[in-house]
Amino acid sequence: MKPNNWNNCESAAAIGRSPKILIDNELCRLLGRDNVILISIHAKAAGRGDRWYDATGWCAYTTRGDTRADALATSFHLPGQRLRTDYTDGDPDLEANFYIIRRTLCPSVLVET
């Protein structure tokens, strides 16, 4: 595998969560953790029982505390977009210890659209 030719988008659906983390961490070791980011994209749904609605807006999660991913997540927040935010720690991202963003060596953001 040549790191500069590897495209996560093409294979993301075919591999599970743990292999994605292993691949990302290997890229961090090969290229340096400051040269790699992970953005995990998830699609949200809105509904109640048998009634579904068009989901709108989005949000970005980082792990708890002041992390290197905070600036990356903040850069996704553009004026005029419908966002779910949490400014309790001084930045707009939401915080959670999701496995995929907690276990990587590089700055990682989980985005829900």
C-alpha positions as a printed NumPy array, in Angstrom:
array([[  0.   ,   0.   ,   0.   ],
       [  1.365,   3.406,  -0.975],
       [  0.056,   5.898,   1.611],
       [ -0.25 ,   8.777,  -0.854],
       [ -2.425,   6.658,  -3.191],
       [ -4.707,   5.138,  -0.56 ],
       [ -8.303,   6.366,  -0.726],
       [-10.387,   5.679,   2.376],
       [-13.601,   6.76 ,   0.622],
       [-13.502,   3.836,  -1.8  ],
       [-13.092,   1.161,   0.853],
       [-14.742,   2.629,   3.961],
       [-17.995,   0.719,   3.567],
       [-16.199,  -2.577,   3.005],
       [-14.157,  -2.601,   6.227],
       [-15.198,  -2.374,   9.851],
       [-14.36 ,   0.175,  12.508],
       [-11.249,  -1.495,  13.953],
       [ -9.488,  -2.047,  10.6  ],
       [-10.1  ,   1.623,   9.725],
       [ -8.336,   2.615,  12.928],
       [ -5.444,   0.242,  12.211],
       [ -5.056,   1.698,   8.708],
       [ -5.242,   5.273,   9.988],
       [ -2.697,   4.615,  12.731],
       [ -0.354,   2.937,  10.243],
       [ -0.591,   6.042,   8.054],
       [  0.251,   8.119,  11.138],
       [  3.353,   6.012,  11.718],
       [  4.409,   6.229,   8.049],
       [  3.642,   9.909,   7.407],
       [  3.743,  11.394,  10.919],
       [  0.667,  12.011,  13.03 ],
       [  0.702,  15.742,  12.208],
       [  0.292,  14.899,   8.507],
       [ -2.833,  12.717,   8.855],
       [ -6.434,  13.447,   9.852],
       [ -9.449,  11.185,  10.182],
       [-12.952,  12.364,   9.34 ],
       [-15.629,   9.758,   9.994],
       [-18.878,  10.691,   8.216],
       [-22.256,   9.371,   9.397],
       [-25.76 ,   9.983,   8.019],
       [-28.445,  10.957,  10.541],
       [-32.095,  10.011,  10.351],
       [-35.115,  11.788,  11.803],
       [-38.265,   9.905,  12.666],
       [-40.736,   8.613,  15.183],
       [-41.888,   5.054,  14.719],
       [-43.392,   4.776,  11.24 ],
       [-43.174,   8.501,  10.423],
       [-39.916,   9.817,   8.934],
       [-38.839,  13.382,   8.369],
       [-36.169,  15.026,   6.272],
       [-33.157,  15.377,   8.542],
       [-31.49 ,  18.78 ,   8.273],
       [-28.321,  20.274,   9.64 ],
       [-25.256,  18.517,  10.939],
       [-22.755,  18.397,  13.803],
       [-19.14 ,  17.494,  14.47 ],
       [-17.809,  15.496,  17.435],
       [-14.342,  15.385,  18.954],
       [-13.21 ,  13.559,  22.069],
       [-13.632,  15.247,  25.448],
       [-11.257,  17.974,  26.543],
       [ -8.983,  20.307,  24.612],
       [ -7.666,  18.23 ,  21.702],
       [ -5.818,  18.727,  18.424],
       [ -9.085,  17.883,  16.637],
       [-10.961,  20.902,  18.055],
       [ -9.551,  23.318,  15.451],
       [-10.318,  20.847,  12.661],
       [-13.929,  20.464,  13.829],
       [-14.32 ,  24.219,  14.242],
       [-13.144,  24.776,  10.655],
       [-16.215,  22.856,   9.431],
       [-18.594,  25.359,  11.047],
       [-19.411,  27.993,   8.443],
       [-21.811,  30.941,   8.912],
       [-25.362,  30.298,   7.75 ],
       [-25.286,  26.525,   8.162],
       [-27.782,  24.75 ,  10.392],
       [-25.621,  23.226,  13.119],
       [-25.991,  21.446,  16.407],
       [-23.338,  22.96 ,  18.682],
       [-22.031,  22.931,  22.24 ],
       [-19.951,  25.921,  23.362],
       [-19.551,  24.835,  27.009],
       [-15.827,  24.24 ,  26.464],
       [-15.283,  27.299,  24.225],
       [-15.626,  25.68 ,  20.801],
       [-18.68 ,  24.647,  18.723],
       [-18.054,  20.908,  18.442],
       [-19.889,  18.317,  20.489],
       [-17.791,  15.976,  22.578],
       [-18.086,  12.216,  22.968],
       [-15.709,   9.316,  23.386],
       [-16.731,   7.541,  20.185],
       [-14.42 ,   4.601,  19.591],
       [-13.245,   5.639,  16.127],
       [-12.14 ,   9.144,  17.161],
       [-10.789,   8.041,  20.54 ],
       [ -8.499,   5.282,  19.23 ],
       [ -6.676,   7.107,  16.415],
       [ -3.252,   8.727,  16.746],
       [ -4.114,  11.766,  14.625],
       [ -6.705,  14.543,  14.995],
       [-10.09 ,  12.874,  14.391],
       [-13.604,  14.234,  13.914],
       [-16.876,  12.331,  13.613],
       [-19.391,  14.26 ,  11.488],
       [-23.125,  13.556,  11.418],
       [-25.05 ,  14.952,   8.46 ]])
